[in-house]
Amino acid sequence: MANAYKSKLVVVSTTGSNVIFFTADGNTIVRDVMIYAKGGAANVAIVYDDRTNDDAVAYKAMSADETWRPFATPLAMNDLHELKVNTSVSVNILITYVEFD
């Protein structure tokens, strides 16, 4: 089976804590992450968890109904590494990625 792009839409309504929105299954390249602040103005942090540390890798104070792409380049992830979001309002997250066999 050939590798193909996959997309996933996640709605995060829990605020004030690191909420997992993506877990890598095998070797994965995340091509794009797009966040939409649907619930109003938001402080949004993206956290990368490599199973040893949780590091905030991007942060933005978003306006209501604003869209943000936190990564300028693709992100390589290993098995079970996680992307988390810490947000002050409900957000929609669209992630596009490739999993390698």
DRENMI-983322 format. One line per 3 residues: number of its first residue (from 0); their letters; for each residue y, x, z of N, C-alpha, C. Coordinates in steps of 0.2 Angstrom, whole numbers, padded with zeros to 4 digits. Each point is the difference from the previous one (the first is absolute). Example, Ala and Ser with C-alpha at 12.3 -4.5 7.8 and 13.67 -1.06 7.14 Angstrom:
REM DRENMI-983322
0 = as = -0028 0066 0039 0006 -0004 0000 0006 0004 0000; 0005 -0002 -0004 0006 0004 0001 0005 -0004 0003
END
This chain:
REM DRENMI-983322
0 = man = -0006 0004 0000 0006 -0004 0000 0006 0004 0000; 0005 -0001 -0004 0006 0004 -0001 0005 -0002 0006; 0004 0005 0002 0005 -0001 0005 0006 -0005 -0003
3 = ayk = 0002 -0004 0004 0005 -0005 -0003 0005 -0001 0005; 0006 -0002 -0002 0006 -0002 0005 -0002 -0007 0003; 0001 0000 0007 -0001 -0006 0004 0007 -0002 0003
6 = skl = 0001 -0006 0001 0006 -0002 0003 -0002 -0005 0006; 0004 0000 0005 -0001 -0004 0006 0007 -0002 0003; 0000 -0006 0002 0006 -0003 0003 -0001 -0001 0007
9 = vvv = 0004 0002 0005 -0001 -0001 0007 0006 -0003 0003; 0000 -0005 0004 0005 -0003 0003 0000 0002 0007; 0005 0004 0003 0000 0002 0007 0005 -0004 0004
12 = stt = -0002 -0004 0004 0005 -0004 0004 0000 0003 0008; -0004 0004 0002 0000 0003 0006 0006 0005 0000; 0004 0000 0005 0006 0004 0000 -0001 0005 0006
15 = gsn = 0004 0005 0000 0001 0005 0005 -0006 0004 0002; -0005 0001 -0004 -0006 0004 0001 -0003 0003 -0007; -0004 0005 0000 -0002 0003 -0006 -0006 -0005 -0002
18 = vif = 0001 -0003 -0005 -0005 -0005 -0003 -0004 0003 -0006; -0006 0001 0000 -0004 0003 -0006 0001 -0005 -0006; 0002 0003 -0006 0000 -0004 -0006 -0004 0003 -0005
21 = fta = -0003 0006 0001 -0004 0003 -0005 -0004 0005 0003; -0007 0000 -0001 -0005 0005 0002 -0003 0003 -0006; 0000 0006 -0001 -0003 0003 -0006 -0008 0000 0001
24 = dgn = -0003 -0002 -0005 -0008 0000 -0001 -0002 0005 -0004; -0002 0006 0002 -0001 0006 -0004 0006 0004 -0002; 0000 0004 -0005 0006 0003 -0002 0004 -0005 -0004
27 = tiv = 0006 0000 0001 0005 -0005 -0002 0007 0003 -0002; 0002 -0002 -0006 0007 0001 -0001 0004 -0006 0000; 0005 0000 0004 0005 -0006 0000 0005 0001 -0005
30 = rdv = 0001 -0004 -0005 0005 0001 -0005 0006 -0003 0001; 0000 -0006 0004 0007 -0003 0001 -0001 -0005 0006; 0005 0000 0004 0001 -0004 0006 0007 -0004 -0001
33 = miy = 0000 -0006 0000 0006 -0004 0000 0000 -0005 0006; 0006 0000 0003 0001 -0004 0006 0006 -0005 -0001; -0001 -0006 0002 0005 -0005 -0001 0001 -0003 0007
36 = akg = 0007 0000 0002 0002 -0002 0006 0001 -0008 -0001; -0005 -0004 0001 0001 -0007 -0001 0003 -0004 0006; 0000 0003 0006 0002 -0004 0005 0007 0002 0003
39 = gaa = 0004 0003 -0004 0006 0002 0002 0001 0008 0000; 0006 0002 0003 0001 0007 0000 -0006 0003 0005; -0002 0007 -0002 -0005 0003 0004 0000 0007 0000
42 = nva = -0002 0003 0006 -0001 0007 0000 -0007 0001 -0001; -0002 0004 -0005 -0007 0001 -0002 -0002 0007 0000; -0005 0002 0003 -0003 0007 0000 -0007 0000 -0003
45 = ivy = -0001 0004 -0004 -0007 0001 -0003 -0003 0006 0004; -0006 -0001 0003 -0004 0005 0004 -0006 0002 -0004; -0002 0006 0000 -0006 0003 -0003 -0004 0002 0006
48 = ddr = -0006 -0002 0000 -0005 0002 0006 -0006 0003 -0004; 0000 0007 0002 -0006 0004 -0003 -0006 0001 0005; 0000 -0005 0005 -0005 0000 0005 0001 0005 0005
51 = tnd = 0005 0004 0000 0002 0005 0005 0007 -0002 0003; 0005 -0001 -0005 0007 -0002 0002 0002 -0006 -0004; 0005 -0003 0003 0003 -0006 -0003 0007 0003 -0002
54 = dav = 0002 0001 -0006 0007 0003 -0001 0004 -0005 -0005; 0006 -0001 0002 0004 -0004 -0004 0002 0004 -0006; -0001 -0003 -0006 0001 0004 -0006 0006 -0003 -0004
57 = ayk = 0002 -0006 0002 0006 -0003 -0004 0003 -0005 0005; 0007 -0001 0000 0003 -0005 0004 0006 -0003 -0004; 0001 -0006 0001 0006 -0003 -0004 0002 -0006 0004
60 = ams = 0007 -0001 0001 0003 -0006 0002 0001 -0004 -0006; -0004 -0006 -0001 0000 -0004 -0006 0005 -0006 0001; 0003 -0002 -0005 0003 -0007 0000 -0004 -0005 -0001
63 = ade = 0002 -0006 0001 -0005 -0006 -0001 -0001 -0001 -0007; -0006 -0001 -0002 -0003 -0001 -0007 0001 0006 -0004; 0000 0006 0003 0000 0007 -0003 -0007 0002 -0002
66 = twr = -0001 0004 -0005 -0006 0003 -0002 0001 0007 0001; -0005 0004 0003 0000 0007 0001 -0006 0003 -0002; 0000 0006 -0004 -0006 0004 -0001 0001 0006 0004
69 = pfa = -0004 0001 0005 0000 0006 0005 -0002 0006 -0003; -0004 0000 -0005 -0003 0007 -0003 0002 0001 -0007; 0003 0006 -0001 0003 0002 -0007 -0006 0003 -0004
72 = tpl = -0005 0002 0003 -0006 0003 -0003 -0007 -0003 0002; -0005 0000 -0003 -0006 -0002 0002 -0003 0003 0007; -0003 -0003 0004 -0003 0003 0006 -0007 0000 0000
75 = amn = -0003 0006 0001 -0007 0001 0000 -0003 -0001 0008; -0005 -0004 0000 -0002 -0002 0007 -0008 0001 0000; -0002 0002 0006 -0007 0001 0001 -0003 -0006 0003
78 = dlh = -0007 0000 0001 -0004 -0006 0002 0003 -0001 0007; 0001 -0007 0002 0002 -0003 0006 0007 0002 0002; 0004 0004 -0004 0007 0001 0002 0003 -0007 -0001
81 = elk = 0006 -0001 0003 0003 -0007 0000 0007 0001 -0001; 0003 -0005 -0003 0007 -0001 0000 0002 -0006 0004; 0005 0000 0004 0002 -0005 0005 0008 -0001 -0001
84 = vnt = 0002 -0006 0002 0007 -0002 0000 0002 -0002 0006; 0006 0002 0002 0003 -0002 0006 0007 -0004 -0002; 0000 -0006 0001 0006 -0004 -0003 0003 -0005 0006
87 = svs = 0006 -0001 -0001 0003 -0005 0004 0000 -0007 -0002; -0002 -0001 -0006 -0001 -0007 -0003 -0006 0000 -0005; -0002 -0006 -0002 -0006 -0001 -0004 0002 0003 -0007
90 = vni = -0005 0004 -0003 0001 0003 -0006 -0007 -0001 -0004; 0001 0000 -0007 -0005 0000 -0005 -0001 0007 -0002; -0006 0003 -0001 -0001 0006 -0002 -0005 0000 -0006
93 = lit = 0002 0003 -0006 -0004 0000 -0006 -0002 0007 -0001; -0007 0002 0000 -0002 0007 0000 -0005 0000 -0007; 0001 0005 -0004 -0004 0002 -0006 -0003 0006 0002
96 = yve = -0007 0001 -0001 -0003 0006 0001 -0006 0001 -0004; -0003 0006 0000 -0006 0001 -0004 -0005 0003 0005; -0006 -0002 0001 -0006 0003 0004 -0004 0004 -0005
99 = fd = -0002 0006 0002 -0004 0004 -0004 -0008 0000 0002; -0004 0000 -0004 -0007 0000 0001 -0002 0007 0003
END
